[in-house]
Amino acid sequence: MTMQQRPTKIELLQAIAKFLVAEAYPSISDKRLSFRVLVAANLANIVAAELESEKTLIDEEISRLADLMPDAVAGRAPAESEAERRELLSQLHRELAERIRQRRFSAEEKRRAWEQVKDSLSRTLSIDNPRFDRSQKIE
């Protein structure tokens, strides 16, 4: 690493979490404060994990939603920037919710829509809680 390079956001968050758990937590006698330090370390690790996998997860979810609702993305220019991909994903989520509410899916599309929702939830939980067991089916 050269002098001009700085640690990435992910590296900084991981360093904060490591410091909190390895150095701050053991020296705190107040149980409430020590719990809060562990919560802060966990949150730093969650944000680091989200940053690390965010682009891939967003692109994969856009792809799955576009496969489920091809008409929702037909004729659109590809989302190039991170902000454009986030906005597209948000629009697709709103469209999926609207179609579910209005019962605009055939039986097969409905099954695929619910599989998409459960898969998205499972992926989110696996980042927020790496110990989350994704092998179990969400009903």
Buried (B, 14 or more C-beta within 10 A) or exposed (E): EEEEEEEEEBEEBBEBBEBBBEEBBEEBEEEEEBEBBBEBBBBBBBBBBBEBBBEEBBEBBBEBBBEBBEEBBEEEEEBEEEEEBBEBBEBBBEBBEEBBEEEEBEEEEBEBBEEBBEBBEBBBBBBBEEEBEEEEEEE
